[in-house]
């Protein structure tokens, strides 16, 4: 009985040795540090550097309550959250087989994204390269800096690639926020219509902390207060990289200019322009059949001292595109000065 037990134990040990020999022969051996891509506690991350082979670079730095992109503008919160989750959740699927290593490393040398992660003391804690997707597009090849062992890495439960989350397109990182003024910080709001001056107005906070319509009396103070409360977390839809369009709009008169001033002395503003109708425009004719020349759902917007061009939605900004009469009602209405002007223009051309 004892001999049988000894023989059985020897067989098990030999089988395990054979398994590990075959496995290591197929996959190759590597140090644990070669596969430690994830940083599970992202609260310890203070800076992330991303660079591609084209020379595009992104540096994301943590501040007290936000992140900064390339030391020039606030980062888009949702993009930061996605990246941090990716950094925390990535996991090695399998190491690349020995027979494929040289080929994968060669491909990664030709096309990769370099990622460096720093802690709050600005010490580099991770440095790796993100390569192309694997053959079934359920992960990417990753290679730790100064290592020669690439891995297929993915996010458990995520059926896709991760390289897109390490983008070097600054427009994907820049905050799309235009106004983010809490009502208690606002001191002045101006809505100006250069082509319709009678519809322009200014709201000022008086010494008692109430919002008053400048140069007018009899307005509803609850409506002015409600109007001022809507300037929190107001964003554009997306940025447009088109220098020709940007320069062209700068030479045109905007149809509306919205600006706010706050207790910190900051001014935030956007210049709004009509956006021509395209094949994707939903409404291109009035109910009477007149042709509408401009998009009723979206406008162009210039902001950040006219350096950025964006598309903005009427769904988001329509609540600001009102006239003085708006403040004499008992409750807010959907009266939109720019939409009314477009519809009137269409009727005149009939």
C-alpha positions in Angstrom: 0.0 0.0 0.0 2.8 2.4 0.9 4.7 1.5 -2.3 1.6 2.3 -4.4 1.2 5.6 -2.6 4.8 6.5 -3.3 4.5 5.5 -6.9 1.3 7.5 -7.2 3.0 10.6 -5.6 5.9 10.3 -8.0 3.6 10.2 -11.0 1.7 13.3 -9.8 5.0 15.2 -9.3 6.3 14.2 -12.7 3.0 15.2 -14.3 3.2 18.6 -12.7 6.8 19.1 -13.7 5.9 18.1 -17.3 3.0 20.5 -17.3 5.1 23.4 -16.1 7.9 22.5 -18.5 5.5 22.5 -21.5 3.7 25.6 -20.3 7.0 27.5 -19.9 8.3 26.2 -23.2 5.1 27.5 -24.9 4.6 30.8 -23.0 8.1 31.5 -21.7 9.0 32.6 -18.2 8.8 36.2 -17.0 9.1 38.2 -13.8 6.0 39.3 -11.9 6.9 42.9 -12.5 6.6 42.3 -16.3 2.9 41.9 -16.0 2.0 44.5 -13.3 0.2 47.0 -15.6 -2.7 47.9 -13.4 -2.8 50.5 -10.6 -5.7 49.4 -8.5 -5.7 52.5 -6.2 -6.1 55.3 -8.7 -6.4 57.8 -5.8 -2.6 57.6 -5.6 -2.1 58.7 -9.3 -1.1 62.3 -9.7 -0.1 62.5 -13.4 -0.5 60.5 -16.6 1.6 60.9 -19.7 0.4 59.5 -23.1 2.3 59.8 -26.4 1.9 58.2 -29.8 4.2 57.6 -32.7 3.0 60.7 -34.5 4.5 62.9 -31.8 1.1 63.8 -30.2 1.4 64.0 -26.5 -1.1 64.4 -23.6 -0.2 65.1 -20.0 -3.0 64.8 -17.5 -2.4 66.3 -14.0 -4.5 66.0 -10.9 -5.5 69.2 -9.1 -7.6 69.6 -6.0 -11.0 68.8 -7.6 -10.2 68.4 -11.3 -7.6 67.4 -13.8 -5.7 69.6 -16.2 -4.8 68.7 -19.9 -1.3 69.8 -21.1 -1.2 72.5 -18.4 -3.7 74.7 -20.4 -7.3 73.6 -19.8 -9.5 71.5 -17.6 -10.0 67.9 -18.5 -13.3 66.3 -19.4 -14.4 64.5 -16.2 -16.0 61.5 -17.9 -12.9 60.9 -20.0 -10.7 60.9 -16.9 -13.1 58.5 -15.1 -12.9 56.1 -18.0 -9.1 56.2 -18.2 -8.7 55.7 -14.4 -11.1 52.8 -14.5 -9.1 51.3 -17.3 -5.8 51.7 -15.5 -7.3 50.0 -12.4 -9.2 47.2 -14.1 -6.8 46.0 -16.9 -5.7 42.4 -16.4 -3.3 40.1 -18.2 -5.1 37.5 -20.2 -2.1 35.5 -21.3 1.5 36.1 -22.1 2.4 36.1 -25.8 3.8 32.7 -26.9 7.5 32.4 -27.4 7.0 31.8 -31.1 5.1 35.1 -31.5 7.1 37.4 -29.3 9.6 38.7 -31.8 6.8 39.4 -34.3 4.7 41.2 -31.7 7.6 43.3 -30.3 8.5 44.3 -33.9 5.0 45.4 -34.6 4.8 47.3 -31.3 8.1 49.1 -32.2 6.4 50.4 -35.3 3.1 51.4 -33.7 2.5 51.9 -30.1 1.2 54.3 -27.4 3.6 55.1 -24.6 1.9 55.4 -21.1 3.6 56.7 -18.0 1.9 56.9 -14.7 3.1 59.0 -11.7 2.1 59.1 -8.1 1.2 62.1 -6.1 4.9 62.8 -5.4 5.6 62.8 -9.1 7.4 59.5 -9.0 7.0 57.2 -12.0 5.2 54.0 -10.9 4.3 52.5 -14.3 5.7 52.8 -17.8 4.4 50.6 -20.6 3.5 50.5 -24.3 0.1 49.8 -25.7 0.1 48.0 -29.0 -2.5 46.9 -31.6 -5.5 44.7 -30.7 -5.1 41.0 -30.6 -6.6 38.9 -33.4 -10.1 38.7 -31.9 -10.2 42.3 -30.8 -10.8 41.4 -27.2 -7.7 43.1 -25.8 -4.5 44.7 -26.8 -0.8 43.8 -26.7 1.0 45.5 -23.8 4.7 45.6 -23.1 6.3 46.9 -19.9 9.1 49.4 -20.4 12.5 47.6 -20.4 10.8 44.2 -20.7 10.9 41.8 -23.6 7.7 39.9 -22.6 4.5 41.2 -24.2 1.1 40.2 -22.9 -2.5 40.2 -24.2 -4.3 42.5 -21.8 -8.0 43.3 -21.4 -10.6 44.3 -18.9 -12.6 41.3 -17.5 -16.2 41.5 -18.7 -15.4 44.1 -21.4 -15.7 42.7 -24.9 -13.5 45.2 -26.8 -10.1 46.9 -27.1 -8.5 49.3 -24.6 -6.1 51.3 -26.8 -8.8 53.8 -27.7 -9.0 54.9 -24.0 -5.3 56.0 -24.2 -6.1 58.6 -26.9 -3.7 61.5 -27.7 -6.5 63.6 -29.3 -6.6 66.7 -27.1 -10.2 67.4 -28.2 -11.2 64.1 -26.5 -9.7 65.3 -23.2 -10.6 69.0 -23.2 -13.6 69.8 -20.9 -16.7 70.6 -22.9 -17.9 72.8 -20.2 -18.8 76.4 -21.1 -20.6 77.7 -18.0 -20.3 76.2 -14.6 -21.4 79.1 -12.3 -23.3 78.3 -9.1 -26.1 80.8 -8.6 -24.5 82.2 -5.4 -21.3 83.1 -7.3 -23.0 84.9 -10.3 -22.9 88.7 -10.2 -23.9 89.5 -13.8 -25.5 87.8 -16.8 -25.7 89.4 -20.3 -27.6 88.0 -23.3 -27.0 90.2 -26.3 -28.5 89.9 -29.8 -26.5 92.1 -32.1 -29.1 91.9 -34.9 -32.1 92.2 -32.5 -31.0 94.7 -29.9 -34.4 95.1 -28.4 -34.3 91.5 -27.3 -31.0 92.0 -25.4 -30.9 92.2 -21.6 -28.6 92.2 -18.6 -29.3 90.7 -15.1 -27.4 92.1 -12.1 -27.2 90.9 -8.6 -28.1 93.8 -6.3 -26.8 94.5 -2.8 -29.5 92.4 -1.3 -28.4 89.3 -3.3 -31.4 89.3 -5.6 -31.3 89.3 -9.4 -32.7 92.3 -11.1 -33.3 93.1 -14.8 -31.1 96.1 -15.5 -33.0 99.3 -16.5 -36.4 97.6 -16.1 -39.1 97.3 -13.4 -42.1 95.1 -12.8 -40.3 91.9 -13.7 -40.9 88.6 -11.8 -37.9 88.2 -9.4 -38.6 84.4 -9.2 -38.0 84.1 -12.9 -34.8 86.1 -12.9 -33.6 83.9 -10.0 -34.6 80.8 -11.9 -32.8 82.0 -15.0 -29.6 82.6 -13.1 -29.8 79.1 -11.5 -29.4 77.4 -14.9 -25.7 78.2 -15.6 -24.4 75.2 -13.8 -22.7 72.4 -15.8 -23.6 73.8 -19.3 -21.6 72.0 -22.0 -21.1 72.0 -25.8 -21.8 68.8 -27.8 -18.3 68.5 -29.3 -15.4 70.5 -30.6 -14.7 71.1 -34.3 -11.1 71.1 -35.6 -11.5 73.3 -38.7 -9.3 76.4 -38.8 -11.0 77.7 -42.0 -14.4 77.6 -40.3 -13.0 79.1 -37.1 -11.5 82.0 -39.0 -14.6 82.5 -41.1 -16.9 82.8 -38.1 -14.6 85.3 -36.4 -15.2 87.6 -39.4 -19.0 87.3 -39.0 -21.3 88.9 -36.5 -22.7 86.4 -34.0 -26.4 86.1 -33.6 -26.1 86.0 -29.8 -23.5 86.5 -27.1 -24.0 85.1 -23.7 -21.7 86.0 -20.8 -21.5 85.6 -17.0 -19.4 87.3 -14.4 -18.8 85.8 -10.9 -17.5 86.8 -7.5 -14.0 85.6 -8.4 -13.9 88.2 -11.2 -14.0 85.6 -13.9 -16.0 86.1 -17.1 -17.3 83.1 -19.2 -18.8 83.7 -22.6 -19.9 82.1 -25.8 -20.6 83.7 -29.2 -23.4 81.8 -31.0 -23.8 81.5 -34.8 -26.4 80.0 -37.0 -25.4 76.6 -38.4 -26.5 75.9 -42.0 -28.9 73.1 -42.8 -27.3 69.8 -43.8 -28.7 66.5 -45.1 -28.9 65.4 -41.4 -30.9 68.4 -40.3 -34.3 67.1 -38.9 -36.5 70.1 -39.8 -35.8 71.8 -43.1 -39.2 73.4 -43.8 -41.8 75.2 -41.8 -45.3 73.8 -41.4 -46.4 76.1 -44.2 -43.7 74.7 -46.5 -41.2 77.5 -46.4 -37.5 76.5 -46.6 -35.4 77.0 -43.4 -31.8 77.9 -44.1 -30.4 77.1 -40.7 -30.5 74.2 -38.2 -33.1 74.6 -35.5 -31.5 72.0 -33.3 -27.8 73.0 -33.3 -25.6 76.1 -33.5 -22.0 76.9 -33.8 -20.3 78.4 -30.7 -17.0 80.2 -30.2 -15.6 80.2 -26.7 -12.4 80.3 -24.7 -11.5 83.8 -26.1 -12.6 82.7 -29.6 -9.9 79.9 -29.7 -12.3 77.0 -29.7 -15.1 76.2 -32.2 -17.9 73.8 -31.1 -21.3 72.6 -31.9 -23.9 73.4 -29.2 -27.5 72.1 -28.9 -30.6 74.2 -28.7 -31.8 71.6 -26.2 -29.1 72.8 -23.8 -28.8 76.5 -24.7 -32.4 77.3 -25.7 -33.3 78.1 -22.1 -30.9 81.1 -22.4 -32.1 82.4 -25.8 -35.0 84.5 -24.4 -35.9 88.2 -24.5 -36.9 90.6 -21.7 -40.6 89.6 -22.0 -39.6 86.2 -20.6 -39.1 87.8 -17.1 -42.6 89.3 -16.9 -44.4 85.9 -17.0 -45.7 83.9 -14.0 -43.7 80.9 -15.1 -40.8 80.1 -17.5 -41.8 79.5 -21.2 -40.1 78.0 -24.2 -40.0 81.3 -26.1 -36.7 81.3 -28.2 -35.6 84.5 -29.8 -33.2 82.9 -32.4 -35.7 80.2 -33.5 -38.4 82.8 -33.9 -36.0 84.9 -36.0 -35.2 82.0 -38.2 -38.8 81.1 -38.8 -39.7 84.7 -39.5 -36.9 85.0 -42.0 -38.2 81.8 -43.7 -41.7 83.3 -44.0 -40.3 86.5 -45.5 -38.5 84.6 -48.3 -41.7 82.8 -49.4 
